[in-house]
Amino acid sequence: MGKYQAKILILDDDPAVLTTARLFLKQKFEYVLGLRDPQALLPAMRETSFDVVLLDMNYAPGQSDGRQGLELIKEITSNYPDTEVIPVTAYGEIELAVEALKLGARDFVTKPWQNEKLLTTIHNLLNLRVANSKVELLEEANSELSSGSIPAILGSSLAIQKIRDLIEKVAPTEASVLILGENGVGKELVARQIHRQSDRSDKPFVGVDLGAIPTNLFESELFGHKKGAFTDAVADKLGKFQIANGGTIFLDEIGNLALDLQAKLLSVLQQKKVTPVGANKSVPINVRVIVATNSNLDEKIESSDFRQDLLYRINTIEITVPPLRERKGDVAELADYFFQIYKTKYQKKVKLSKEALRVLEEHVWPGNIRELSHTMERCVILTKSGTITPADLGLNNNRQPEEDMLNLEEMEKALILKSLKKNSGNITHAARDLGIDRQALYRRLEKYGL
């Protein structure tokens, strides 16, 4: 059986005890350091992240009150809360052991100890720490899910019904999913619903905005790092993949990822393991990968800005979330949903007028659902009366008379036909000329029966 991956520090001024403990524990743990001088304890802990400190309570000749040991426990629990402290007391010093427990130690051993009992005590503390860490990660990562604050995907339009049907089919599988759509359409909500309906729903859901991570921190954020790996690495850090282990990782804005970082991500997805920065060993991972982008990845591949092999890895299933302007029938339901949330949040007794609702339904929503949410919050905050009017919405009057809208549709249809003819029916090239992605062009072709 291999060694337990933990670092142990032993502090004892008795050289015989120190040597015996080191020789035994070095057979069981990856790193064991023995110290005789209590003044060397804290400097050593600043250099290395120890998992357990085995601490003798008395150092001065003839001392038995454990005062110096208690002071060291205070220092350790205050400055290194992730380190477990095991005080070592002489037989009969139960009161001293109790004081140590009050200061943060979780267990103690008495001299002379039995090796197997000492080993069991250390293992129990390490296993308890791992279990507590997992519970904390689950509570943090899934707090929104467990509290019910993640809403269902609202709407009764045909487009959104198709999305819900696809989620039901995809969620129980282990397939990687690529979610496409404009900014603000709710791609993360789709990812969370897939996780919620999967067999991993009781495990972490970890979202990562790849576009917000500086290039030089990419590996540290996603794969973790070891203490001392670089200047600011003052302690070991778990990467997002390790935090998501057993659950789902959602990588948003993957289209913004630089080519060299795409290669590193592809390697992790293929090998199913990560190597923290500064580490010599890889760590196995078991995660479901869901990615999203508002970019046209086919175009990026053609321009050599995105790796085709990475696309193959991430898009077993594609889900395209339609913009809000293509699901007009859902605007009223979504507006009321946000309206009720912000009425409660700001404790406002207001109602939405029919005229305001009509304006909301006729707005084109370039910012999609995110813009609708912000609009409802703003009008609830700023309204001075009990009724929200069109003026309270603060929207530009971008409505078109019905006749003009019909003319615009004819113009759009003609423009699509012209682009297809120009590009000899090549959908990718036609979509690029039109300034839209392939999925949006396919939707328009279906709409106009082309």
N, C-alpha and C positions, 0 to 999 in steps of 0.2 A: 504494500500500500504506500502511495506517495506521501510526501510531506504536506502538512496543512499550510495553506498559503496565508501565513500571518507572521507578524514581526513582534518578538517578545523582548522586553528589557527587564533584567533582573538587577535590583539594587540591594546589596547586602555587604556589610563590612567584614563578615567572616569568610576568609578565602576558601576554607574547606566547603562551606555551604554553597558558595558561589560557583566553585568548580563543579561540584556534584550536579547542581541544578543545570548549569550550562551544558554539560556533557549529555545529560538525559534529554533536555528539551531540544537540543540541536538535531537529535534523531527524528523529531516529530514536526518541527516547524522550519519554515524557509530561512528565517534569520533570527538569531538570538545574540543579544549583547549583554555582557555582564559588567557591572560597575561596582566599585567599593566606596567611592567618594560621593556623598549625597549632593555636593556642590556641582558635580558633573552631570546630574540628572537632567535638568532643564536644558542646558546647552545641547545635550544629546537628542532630546526630543525636538528641539528646533531644527536639527539636521535630518531627522528621520521620523516618518509617521509610524509610530508604534501602535499596535493593536492592543497589547496588554502590557502593563507594568506590574511586575511582582515585587512588592515593596516591603522591605524590612522596616519595622517601626522604631527601632532604637539604634543609635550610632555611638553616642558618647559613652566612655567607659562607666559602667555602673548605672547607666540610665535605664529606667524601666517604665517611665510614664508615657512613652510614645509620643511626646510633644512634637519632636522634630518630624516624625512620620506623619502625624496629623497635618502639620503645616504643608508638607509636600503633597499630601492628598488634596488639600485645598487648592494649591497651585495647579495641579494636574487637571482636576475637574473643572476649574475655572477657565484655564487656557486651552485645554485639549479635551473637550467634552466627548469626542468620539473614541477616546482611549479608555479601556477598561482598567481599573486599578484593583489589584488583589493584595491587601495588606497581609503581612506574615507576622504573626504574634506568637509569643511563648505560651506554653500550655497554662491555662488558668487565667489568661488576660482577656476574659470575656468582655469586661466593661470597655476595654480599649478597642476591641473589635466592633462593639456596638457604636462607639463614637465614630469609627472609620466609616461604618455603613451610613450613618447620618450625614456624613460629608460627601457621599456619592459613590463610595465603594459598593459593589453589588454582592460580594462574597469575600471570604477570608480563609486562610489556611493557617494551621498551627505547626510549630516546630516540635519535634522532627516530623516532617510530612512523609506520607507514602507516595511514591512516584505516580502510581496509577490514580490515586485520589487527586493529586495535584493536576494531572493531565485531564481528568474528568472535569475538574472545576474550570480550567481554562477553556476546554471545549464547550462547556455549557454556556459560558459567557459569550463566546464568539458566536455560537449558534443563535443565542437569544438576540444578539445585536443584529445579525443578518435578518432574522425574522421581523424585528421591530422596524428595520430599514425598509423591508418590503412593504410592510403595512403602511408606513408613512408615504412611500412612493405611490401606493395604490390610492390612498386617501387624497393625496394631492392631485394626482393625474386624473382621477375619476370623480372628483368632488362634484363637478357639474353634472356628470351622468347620474350619480347616485341621488343628487338633490332634485333631479328632474328639470333642471334649468336649461338643458339642451332641448329645444323645441322639436316637434315633429316637422317634417317637410310639408309646409302648408300649401294649399292650393288644390283646385279641382280641374284645372286645365288639362287637356290631353297630354301636353308636353310634360307636365310635372307628374302625371299619373304614370307615364312611361318610365320616368326616373325612379319612382317608388318601386315599380315592378322589377326594374333592373337591379335595384339594391337588394330586394328580397331574394333574387336568384344568385347574386354574386356573394352576398355577405357570408353564407355558411361555408363557402369554399376558402381555400388558401391563396387564391389567385391574386397577383398584384394588380392594382387598379390605377389607371391614369384618368384623372378628372380634368376636363377641359372647360373653359368658359371665361367670359370677361371678368374684370375686377368687380367684386361686389355681388356676384350672383349666388354665392353661398356654397362654394366648393368645399370649404372646411366642414360645413354642416352635413354635406353628403358623406364626407369621409367619416365623421363621427357616427352617422347613422349606420354605415357599413360595419363599423366596430361594434356598435351597440347590438346589432342583430347577429353578430358572429359568435363563434365558440370562445373567442378571446375577450368577451365583454366584461369579465371580472378581472381582467388584467389591465395594465396601463395603456392609455392612449396618449401619445406624446407628439405634439405638433411642433414643427420646426419651420420657420420662415427662412429659407435659404438665401433669399435676397437681402436679408438684414444681417447676415453673418459676414464680418470682414474676412477676406481671403486668408489672412495669416492666422485666423482663429478657427478656421473650418474644421481641421482635424481634431483640435482640442474640444470643440463644442460637440461634434458628432461622435468622436471615438474616445474621448476622455484623455487625461494625461496623468503622469506620475509626478509626485512632488520633486521639484528641482529640475524638471524637464526644460523649463525656460525661466526667465527672470521673475515673472509674476506667479509662477506655479508654487505657491506656498504650502499646498497640500494636495493629496491625490484627489482627482475629480472623475466622477463617472460621466461618460459621454451619453448623448441622447439615445443611441442605440442600446446601450446597457440598461438605461433607465426603462426603456420600452420593452426589455426582454420578456418574452412570453406574451406580449400584447401587440399593439399596432403603432407604427411610426408613420406620421403624415408629413411628407416633405413638400412644402408649398413653394411655388415659384421656381421649380426645377429648371425652367428655361433660362434663368439668369445665371446658372452655374457655369463657371469658367471651365474650359476643356480639361485642364490638368486636374481639377477637382472632380470632374465627371469621371475621369479614369479611376480615381481613388474610390469614389462611391461605387462604381461598377465592380471593382475588385471585392469590396465588402459584400455586395449583394450576391456575387457569384460564390465566394468562399464561405459566406455566412459566419464570419468572425471579424473582429476588429482588433487592432493593435493600438493601445493608448500611446500617446506621444511620450517618449522616454522609456517605454517598456520593451522588454526583450521577448515577451510571450504574447501570443494572440489570445483573445477571449472569445469563445463561441457565443453566438447570438441566435435567438429564435424569435424573429419578428415578422409580422405581416407588413408589407410596404404598400402605402398608398401615396401617390404623388399628384401634384396639380400644377397647372400652368395656364396663363392667359396668352402664351406665345404660340405661334405656329411652328411646331417642332419639325414638320416636314420641310418648311422653308429653311429653318436653321440647319438641318442636315444638308440641304442642297448648297448652302453657303459655307459649309464646314464649321459651323458654330455649335453643332450638337452631334454627339456620337450616335450612330445608328444602332450599334450593339447595345448601348444603354437604353435606347427607346424600346428595342425588342425585349429587354429585361423588365421594363416597368409597365408595359401596356398590354398585358395579357387580356385585360378588359378595359375598354374605353367608355367613359361616361361623359357626355357633353351636356352641361347645364345651360339651358337657354337663357338669354337675357330677359329682363322683366318686360321689355317692350313687346316680346313675342308671347307673353302669357298675360295679356291684359285682363282676362277674367279673374286673375288671382290678386289683383291689386287691392280690391276692397277688403278681402279677407286678411291680407298681410298688413294693410294700413290699420285695420281694427286691432289686430294682434299687438302691434307696436304701440298704438294709441292707449290701449288698456295698461300695458306695462308702464308707460311713462306717466299716466294719470296716477297710478299707484305710487310710483317712485317719488313724484313731486307733490303728492297729496293734493291734486287739483280736481275740482268738481266741474268738469267741462264736457261738452258733447261736440260731435262732428256734424256740421251742417251738410245737407244734401248737396248744396252747391260746391262745398269744399271737396266732398267725396267725388263729385263729377270731375273736378279739376285734377284730382289725384289720378283718376282712371284714364284721363286723356293726356297726361304728361308722358313724355317718351322715356324718362328715367335713364339718362346716360350713365349714372352711377349705380344703377340697378338697385337691389334690395338694400344695400348699405346706404344709398342716398335716401331711400324711402324711410328707413329707420331714423336717420338724422333729421329728416324733415318733420316727422311726427314728434320727435323729442323737442325740436326747436319750437314748434308751434304750441306745444303744451306749456313750455317754459315762458314764452313771450306773450301769450294771449292775455288780454286784460278783461275779457268778458267771459261769460259762461259758455259761449258757442264759438267753435273754430270756423272762421269764414275763409273764403279763397285768399283774401288779403293776408291772413295770418300765416298761410303756408309759405309765403316768400318764394314762390316758384315763378320762373319766367313763363310768360304765356306762349307756349310753343305748340298750341293746338292748331290743327289745320281744318278748314271746312271739309266736309265729306267729299265734295267734288274735287278739291285740290288733292286730297289723299288718294283718290282713284287715279288721278293724273300721275301722281308720284309713283304709284305702283306700276303703272304702264311704263313709266320712264325707267324704273328699276329693272323691269322685265326685259325691256329693249337693251339696256346696258349689259345685262347678263348674257343675252344672246350674242351681242356684238363681241364681248370678251371671249366667249366660247369659240366663236367663229375665228377670231384672231389667233387663238391658241390651239386651233385644230382639235377642240374638244378636251384638251388637257385641263382637268379640274384644278390641279395644284397651281398651274401657271395662271389660269383664269382668276382663281381666288386671290392670288397675289396682286394681279392688276387691279382687282376691285377693292383691295385693301381689307379683305376679310379672310378668315381661315376656311379650310375645306369644309368643315362641318357646317359652318354658317351658309356656305354656298349650296351644299346639299339640301339644307332646309328650305332655301329659297327656290331651288329647282323643284322640290316637292310641292311647295306652296303654289307655284305657277304652273304645275303640271308639265314641266319641261323635261 
